Amino acid sequence: MQVASLRGQAGWEGRFDREDLGLISFGPRYQHVDVIVTGLRYLDLGDQPIVERYWRKWLTEMGVARIRLLPADDSAAQAREALRRSLYGY
């Protein structure tokens, strides 16, 4: 990921799209799969939207149905709640 090169740049989203930045998707498509990524950490709070953009693009390209990204500062209770909702739908 090129987070440092995008950090603090106005219009980084346009550059992200124009240069087709991202991670390389691989393997089979994961249709009908829900993914919860927990423990995301950022060197700078301004990095959060950039890092999340990388994760969402990669997982979407892999065919993941629903994506939930939880930063490291989310409590264990919030992670359990997200998992419960994902598994049971409520």
C-alpha positions as CSV (number, residue, x, y, z in Angstrom):
1,M,0.0,0.0,0.0
2,Q,1.2,3.5,-0.8
3,V,-0.5,5.2,2.2
4,A,2.4,7.5,2.9
5,S,2.4,8.9,-0.6
6,L,-1.3,9.7,-0.4
7,R,-1.3,11.0,3.2
8,G,-2.2,14.7,3.3
9,Q,-2.8,15.0,-0.4
10,A,-6.0,16.8,-1.5
11,G,-7.8,14.7,-4.0
12,W,-6.0,11.5,-3.0
13,E,-9.2,9.6,-4.0
14,G,-8.9,10.7,-7.6
15,R,-5.2,9.6,-7.7
16,F,-6.2,6.3,-6.1
17,D,-8.7,5.6,-8.9
18,R,-6.7,7.1,-11.7
19,E,-3.6,5.0,-10.9
20,D,-5.8,2.0,-10.0
21,L,-4.0,1.6,-6.7
22,G,-4.8,-1.4,-4.6
23,L,-3.9,-4.9,-3.6
24,I,-3.9,-7.7,-6.1
25,S,-6.9,-10.0,-5.9
26,F,-6.3,-13.7,-6.2
27,G,-7.9,-17.1,-6.1
28,P,-11.6,-17.8,-6.4
29,R,-14.3,-15.3,-6.0
30,Y,-15.8,-15.3,-2.5
31,Q,-19.4,-14.7,-3.2
32,H,-21.9,-14.8,-0.4
33,V,-19.1,-14.3,2.2
34,D,-19.1,-11.6,4.9
35,V,-15.8,-10.3,6.1
36,I,-15.1,-8.5,9.4
37,V,-11.5,-7.1,9.6
38,T,-10.6,-6.2,13.2
39,G,-7.6,-4.5,14.7
40,L,-6.8,-2.0,12.0
41,R,-4.1,0.4,13.2
42,Y,-3.1,3.7,11.6
43,L,0.2,5.5,11.8
44,D,-1.8,8.7,11.5
45,L,-5.6,9.2,12.0
46,G,-5.7,10.8,8.5
47,D,-4.6,7.4,7.2
48,Q,-7.9,5.7,8.1
49,P,-9.9,6.5,5.0
50,I,-6.9,5.5,2.8
51,V,-6.3,2.2,4.5
52,E,-10.0,1.5,4.5
53,R,-10.2,2.3,0.8
54,Y,-7.5,-0.3,0.1
55,W,-9.2,-3.0,2.1
56,R,-12.7,-2.3,0.6
57,K,-11.4,-2.3,-2.9
58,W,-9.5,-5.5,-2.5
59,L,-12.3,-7.4,-0.7
60,T,-14.9,-6.1,-3.2
61,E,-12.7,-7.2,-6.2
62,M,-12.5,-10.6,-4.5
63,G,-16.3,-10.8,-4.5
64,V,-17.0,-10.4,-0.8
65,A,-20.6,-9.7,-0.2
66,R,-20.4,-7.6,3.0
67,I,-17.4,-5.9,4.5
68,R,-17.0,-4.5,8.1
69,L,-13.8,-2.8,9.1
70,L,-13.1,-2.2,12.8
71,P,-10.2,-0.2,14.0
72,A,-8.0,-1.5,16.9
73,D,-9.5,1.0,19.3
74,D,-13.0,-0.6,18.9
75,S,-13.9,-2.6,22.0
76,A,-14.1,-6.3,22.1
77,A,-17.8,-5.9,22.8
78,Q,-18.2,-4.0,19.5
79,A,-16.3,-6.7,17.6
80,R,-18.5,-9.4,19.1
81,E,-21.7,-7.4,18.3
82,A,-20.5,-7.0,14.6
83,L,-19.8,-10.7,14.4
84,R,-23.2,-11.6,16.0
85,R,-25.1,-9.3,13.5
86,S,-23.1,-10.8,10.6
87,L,-23.8,-14.4,11.6
88,Y,-27.4,-14.1,12.8
89,G,-28.6,-11.0,10.9
90,Y,-29.9,-9.0,13.9
